[in-house]
Amino acid sequence: MSVYDYAFAGLGSLCAFLAYKTNPLKSGTEAPLDFTKFQRNYVFVFLVMMMSDWLQGPYVYALYEYYGYSPEDIGKLFIAGFGSSMVFGTMVGSFGDSIGRRKTCILFGFLYIASCVTKHFSNYYILMLGRLLGGVATSLLFSVFEAWMVSEHFSRNFDPSLLGGTFSLAYFGNSIVAITAGLVGGFAADNFGLVAPFDCSAAMLILGTFVVSTTWNENYGNASKPFVEQLQKGFSVVINQKEVAVAGAAQSMFEGAMYTFVFMWTPAMGSAAKAAGLGEIPHGYIFAIFMVSCMIGSCLFKYLSSSFDPKMLLTGVIIVAALGLAPAAVGGMGFVPLFAGFCLFEGSVGFYWPLIGEIRSAVIPEETRSTVMNFFRVPLNLIVVVVLYHIGDLSQVFVFRFCVCLLCMATYLATVLHIPAKTKQADVEFEPSG
């Protein structure tokens, strides 16, 4: 057995044990039938949309390379995508609060489908358009769906304690979906070409958009405010409400390190494996191991969230994430400590996602939820753009040290974060689907 086999067997066994003990499919408290139906509907849509995103990820660079573009040209396309998410995504994301979250979720589907269609063309400017559309869509994926769910949860008067269970189930399932997308995308690419995974993604987007349009109610932040006023209000909330600003900054620091890790783990593990005489790394196998680590983190969140304060959990998980990247930041520690640290980091990511979702639901005002969540992504995207722009000039050790510094700053922010007690939010505008 290889080191990968041992890691997969050990982590898989631990994941199975924790899943059995915590049962991610079951809410922590007694849940009414209408909540269970609501939760399953949201999680289904969330996972379908996330699978559409996972299907694309591994093949974007490969497709651009297949079309004959240089690493410099490809880098510009990636920077354009994150820049679009930072600028245009923030503006479009505020539509959720003014024109409605359901409508904006449907807009996401159309934008991402259009982005997939552009992959059929080798023209650089059409591909650039696809990156711009994809950047906006990504901002919506990671904001407006959650905003709709949180608002709907409270408008239906569900117990606030049930919210964490929905986040935990969604992100536990997300790891399974990621592994599934890897298998489906690999089969499609091997048999039908590098564009095929994007066609599979478009099919998932059509399915998810159809379910949203036929089963979801509309809800708003503040429908009476024009678009520009909604942006101003959201910015004012971030600037003037300390708990919102601190939560947003901590999120940006953590996720900035996380997205940087996405670009860096392959070259880091590749060079460490060659130095250890292990040859080429099995990218798909390692990705599956990382996703199992994420599932372990999600299970641990469900197990610990009812017993510990969210502030304490956030501080702890960021410290664990920093420890996970420590071997890469120190450098020269060998393949096994590096691999073990990366698995620990991925476990912290699996714990972080449902935790930060629950924290956002507590600190962000309902009337500006979508707008504020997209403002949170501005510094995150800026960090990624700067790192990508300079990544060719920086050593691996330096980049990972930068990630650890981001996590240290996030740890401090977590210690000063004030999280209000869970209450049923009011003043939620609600409109039945028509």
C-alpha positions in Angstrom: 0.0 0.0 0.0 1.2 3.5 -0.8 1.0 6.5 1.5 -2.1 7.6 -0.4 -3.8 4.3 0.3 -3.0 4.5 4.0 -4.3 8.1 4.1 -7.5 7.3 2.3 -8.2 4.2 4.4 -7.5 5.9 7.7 -9.3 9.1 7.0 -12.2 7.2 5.3 -12.6 5.1 8.4 -12.6 8.1 10.6 -15.1 9.8 8.4 -17.4 6.8 8.4 -17.3 6.6 12.2 -18.1 10.3 12.6 -20.8 10.2 10.0 -22.4 7.3 11.9 -22.1 9.1 15.2 -23.4 12.5 14.0 -25.7 11.5 11.2 -25.5 14.6 8.9 -28.9 13.7 7.4 -30.6 14.3 10.8 -31.1 17.6 12.5 -29.6 18.1 15.9 -33.0 18.9 17.4 -36.5 17.6 16.7 -37.5 19.1 13.4 -41.0 19.5 12.0 -41.9 17.9 8.7 -42.2 21.2 6.8 -38.7 22.1 7.9 -37.3 18.8 6.6 -38.9 19.3 3.2 -37.6 22.9 3.1 -34.1 21.8 4.1 -33.9 19.0 1.6 -35.1 21.2 -1.2 -32.5 23.9 -0.5 -29.7 21.3 0.0 -30.6 19.6 -3.3 -30.4 22.9 -5.2 -27.2 23.9 -3.4 -25.5 20.7 -4.3 -26.7 20.7 -7.9 -25.3 24.2 -8.3 -22.1 23.3 -6.5 -21.6 20.3 -8.7 -21.9 22.5 -11.8 -19.0 24.5 -10.3 -16.9 21.5 -9.4 -17.3 20.0 -12.9 -15.6 23.0 -14.4 -12.7 23.6 -12.0 -10.2 20.9 -13.1 -10.6 21.6 -16.8 -10.5 25.4 -17.2 -6.7 25.7 -17.4 -6.4 22.5 -19.4 -8.9 23.7 -22.0 -7.2 27.1 -22.4 -3.9 25.2 -22.8 -5.5 22.9 -25.4 -6.6 26.0 -27.4 -2.9 27.0 -27.6 -2.7 29.9 -25.1 0.5 30.7 -23.2 0.6 30.6 -19.4 0.7 34.4 -19.4 -2.5 34.6 -21.5 -4.1 32.0 -19.2 -3.1 33.9 -16.2 -4.8 37.0 -17.5 -8.0 35.1 -18.0 -7.9 33.9 -14.4 -7.2 37.3 -13.1 -10.1 38.7 -15.2 -12.4 36.1 -13.6 -11.5 37.1 -10.0 -11.5 40.8 -10.9 -15.0 40.4 -12.4 -16.1 38.7 -9.2 -14.7 41.5 -7.1 -16.2 44.4 -9.1 -19.2 43.3 -11.1 -20.1 40.4 -8.8 -20.5 42.9 -5.9 -22.8 45.1 -7.8 -25.0 42.3 -9.2 -25.0 40.5 -5.9 -26.9 43.4 -4.4 -29.8 42.7 -6.8 -30.7 39.9 -4.4 -31.7 42.4 -1.7 -33.6 44.7 -4.1 -35.1 42.7 -6.9 -35.4 39.4 -5.0 -33.1 36.5 -4.1 -35.0 33.9 -6.1 -34.7 36.0 -9.2 -31.0 36.5 -8.6 -30.5 32.8 -8.2 -32.2 32.3 -11.6 -29.9 35.0 -13.0 -26.9 33.0 -11.7 -28.1 30.0 -13.7 -28.3 32.0 -16.9 -24.9 33.7 -16.4 -23.1 30.5 -15.6 -24.7 28.6 -18.5 -23.6 31.4 -20.8 -20.1 31.1 -19.4 -20.2 27.3 -20.2 -21.2 28.0 -23.8 -18.2 30.3 -24.4 -15.9 27.3 -23.7 -16.9 25.9 -27.1 -15.0 28.8 -28.8 -11.2 29.2 -29.0 -11.4 32.9 -29.6 -9.6 34.7 -26.7 -12.1 37.5 -26.4 -15.0 35.1 -26.2 -13.1 33.1 -23.5 -12.5 36.4 -21.7 -16.2 37.1 -21.8 -16.8 33.7 -20.3 -14.4 34.4 -17.5 -16.2 37.8 -16.8 -19.6 36.1 -16.7 -18.2 33.2 -14.6 -16.7 35.7 -12.1 -20.1 37.4 -11.5 -21.8 34.0 -11.3 -19.3 32.7 -8.7 -20.1 35.7 -6.5 -23.8 34.9 -6.7 -23.2 31.2 -6.0 -21.5 32.0 -2.7 -23.9 34.6 -1.5 -27.4 34.8 -2.8 -28.4 31.2 -2.3 -27.4 31.3 1.3 -29.1 34.7 1.7 -32.3 33.2 0.3 -32.1 30.2 2.6 -31.5 32.1 5.8 -34.2 34.6 5.1 -36.7 31.8 4.3 -35.7 29.9 7.4 -36.6 32.8 9.6 -39.7 33.9 7.6 -41.2 30.4 8.1 -40.5 30.7 11.9 -38.2 27.7 12.1 -36.2 27.2 15.2 -32.9 29.1 14.8 -31.0 26.1 16.3 -31.9 24.2 13.1 -29.9 26.5 10.9 -26.5 25.0 11.7 -27.8 21.6 10.7 -28.7 22.9 7.2 -25.2 24.4 6.8 -23.6 21.2 8.0 -25.6 18.9 5.7 -25.0 21.2 2.7 -21.2 21.3 3.1 -21.0 17.6 4.1 -22.8 16.8 0.8 -20.6 19.3 -1.0 -17.6 17.1 -0.4 -19.4 14.1 -1.8 -20.6 16.1 -4.8 -17.0 17.2 -5.4 -15.8 13.7 -5.6 -18.7 12.7 -7.8 -18.0 15.6 -10.1 -14.4 14.6 -10.4 -15.4 11.1 -11.6 -18.2 12.4 -14.0 -16.0 15.2 -15.3 -13.0 12.8 -15.9 -15.2 10.3 -17.8 -16.7 13.1 -19.9 -13.3 14.7 -20.7 -11.7 11.3 -21.5 -14.5 10.2 -23.8 -15.9 13.4 -25.4 -13.1 16.0 -25.1 -12.2 18.8 -22.7 -15.4 20.8 -23.4 -17.6 18.0 -22.3 -17.3 18.7 -18.5 -18.7 22.2 -19.2 -21.6 20.7 -21.1 -22.3 18.5 -18.0 -22.1 21.6 -15.9 -24.6 23.4 -18.0 -27.0 20.5 -17.7 -26.7 20.7 -13.9 -27.3 24.4 -14.0 -30.5 24.0 -16.1 -31.8 21.4 -13.6 -31.0 23.6 -10.6 -32.5 26.8 -12.2 -35.6 24.9 -13.1 -36.1 23.7 -9.5 -35.5 27.2 -8.1 -38.0 28.8 -10.6 -40.7 26.2 -9.8 -40.4 25.6 -6.1 -38.8 28.6 -4.4 -40.7 31.6 -2.9 -39.3 35.1 -3.5 -37.8 37.0 -0.6 -36.1 40.4 -0.4 -33.8 42.4 1.8 -35.3 45.8 1.2 -37.2 45.9 -2.1 -38.2 49.6 -1.7 -34.6 50.8 -2.0 -33.1 51.4 -5.5 -30.0 49.5 -6.6 -27.5 52.3 -5.8 -29.1 53.0 -2.4 -28.9 49.3 -1.6 -25.2 49.3 -2.3 -24.7 52.4 -0.2 -26.7 50.8 2.7 -24.7 47.6 2.5 -21.4 49.5 2.5 -22.6 51.5 5.5 -23.4 48.3 7.4 -19.9 47.0 6.8 -18.3 50.2 7.9 -20.4 51.1 10.9 -21.3 47.7 12.4 -18.2 46.4 14.1 -19.3 42.7 14.2 -20.1 42.7 10.5 -16.7 44.3 9.6 -14.8 41.9 11.8 -16.6 38.8 10.5 -16.1 40.0 6.9 -12.4 40.6 7.5 -11.9 37.2 9.2 -13.7 35.5 6.3 -11.6 37.3 3.7 -8.3 36.4 5.4 -9.3 32.7 5.8 -10.7 32.3 2.3 -7.8 34.2 0.8 -5.4 31.6 2.3 -7.8 28.9 1.2 -7.9 30.0 -2.5 -4.2 30.5 -2.5 -3.8 26.9 -1.3 -5.9 25.7 -4.2 -3.3 27.1 -6.6 -0.3 26.0 -4.6 -0.9 22.4 -3.3 -0.2 20.7 -6.6 3.3 22.1 -7.2 4.1 21.8 -3.5 3.2 18.2 -3.3 4.6 17.4 -6.7 8.1 18.7 -5.8 8.0 17.0 -2.3 6.9 13.7 -3.8 9.8 13.8 -6.4 12.3 14.6 -3.6 11.0 11.6 -1.7 11.3 9.3 -4.7 7.5 8.8 -5.0 7.3 9.9 -8.6 4.2 11.7 -10.1 1.4 12.5 -7.6 -2.1 11.0 -8.3 -4.0 14.3 -8.5 -7.5 12.7 -8.5 -6.7 10.4 -5.6 -5.3 13.2 -3.5 -8.3 15.4 -4.3 -10.6 12.6 -3.0 -8.5 12.4 0.2 -8.8 16.1 0.7 -12.6 15.9 0.2 -12.8 13.1 2.8 -10.9 15.4 5.2 -13.5 18.1 4.5 -16.3 15.7 5.3 -14.6 14.9 8.6 -14.5 18.6 9.4 -18.2 19.0 8.6 -19.1 16.1 10.9 -17.0 17.5 13.7 -18.8 20.8 13.3 -22.1 19.2 13.8 -20.7 17.3 16.8 -19.2 20.3 18.5 -21.5 23.2 17.5 -24.1 22.6 20.1 -21.5 22.5 22.9 -19.2 25.4 22.2 -19.5 29.1 21.4 -19.2 29.9 17.7 -16.5 32.5 18.5 -14.4 29.8 20.3 -14.9 27.4 17.4 -13.9 30.0 14.8 -10.7 30.9 16.7 -9.9 27.2 17.1 -10.5 26.2 13.5 -8.3 29.0 12.1 -5.5 28.0 14.4 -5.8 24.4 13.2 -5.7 25.7 9.6 -2.5 27.6 10.3 -0.9 24.5 11.8 -1.9 22.6 8.8 0.0 24.9 6.5 3.0 25.2 8.9 5.1 22.3 7.3 4.7 24.0 3.8 5.6 27.4 5.4 8.7 26.0 7.1 9.8 24.1 4.1 12.1 21.0 3.8 10.1 18.9 6.3 9.5 16.1 3.8 6.5 14.6 2.0 4.6 13.0 4.8 4.4 16.0 7.2 3.4 18.2 4.2 0.7 15.8 3.1 -0.6 15.4 6.7 -0.6 19.1 7.1 -2.6 19.6 3.9 -5.2 17.0 5.0 -5.5 18.9 8.4 -6.0 22.1 6.5 -8.7 20.6 4.4 -10.4 19.3 7.5 -10.4 22.8 8.9 -12.0 24.0 5.7 -14.8 21.5 6.1 -15.4 22.7 9.6 -15.1 26.4 8.6 -17.8 26.5 5.9 -20.9 25.6 8.0 -19.5 27.6 10.9 -19.0 30.8 9.0 -22.4 30.4 7.4 -24.0 30.2 10.9 -22.0 33.3 12.0 -23.0 35.3 8.9 -26.7 34.5 9.6 -26.3 36.0 13.1 -24.3 39.2 12.3 -25.5 40.4 8.9 -28.8 42.4 8.9 -31.5 40.7 6.8 -32.3 43.8 4.7 -28.7 43.9 3.3 -27.7 40.2 3.5 -26.9 39.6 -0.2 -25.1 43.0 -0.6 -23.0 42.6 2.5 -22.0 39.0 1.7 -20.7 40.2 -1.7 -18.8 43.1 -0.1 -17.1 40.4 2.0 -15.7 38.9 -1.2 -14.0 42.1 -2.4 -10.9 41.8 -0.2 -10.8 38.0 -0.8 -10.8 38.5 -4.6 -8.2 41.3 -4.3 -5.9 39.0 -2.3 -6.2 36.2 -4.9 -5.6 38.6 -7.8 -2.5 40.0 -6.2 -1.1 36.6 -5.5 -1.9 35.3 -9.0 -0.3 38.4 -10.5 3.0 37.8 -8.6 3.0 34.0 -8.2 5.6 33.5 -10.9 8.1 35.6 -8.9 7.5 34.1 -5.5 8.8 30.9 -3.9 6.4 28.2 -2.6 7.6 28.7 0.9 7.1 32.5 0.8 3.5 32.0 -0.5 2.6 29.5 2.2 4.1 31.9 4.8 1.9 34.6 3.5 -1.1 32.2 3.9 -0.1 31.6 7.5 0.2 35.3 8.1 -3.4 35.7 6.8 -4.6 33.0 9.1 -2.8 34.6 12.1 -4.6 37.9 11.4 -7.9 36.0 11.0 -7.3 34.4 14.4 -6.9 37.8 16.1 -10.1 39.0 14.4 -12.0 35.9 15.6 -10.9 36.6 19.2 -12.5 40.1 19.1 -15.6 39.1 17.1 -18.9 39.6 18.9 -21.6 37.2 17.7 -25.2 38.0 18.8 -27.3 35.3 20.3 -29.5 33.3 17.9 -32.9 35.0 17.6 -35.8 34.8 15.1 -35.2 37.6 12.7 -38.2 39.8 11.8 -39.1 42.3 9.1 -38.5 39.8 6.3 -40.4 40.6 3.1 -42.1 37.5 1.7 -43.8 36.8 -1.5 -45.3 33.4 -2.5 -44.1 32.0 -5.8 -46.5 32.6 -8.5 
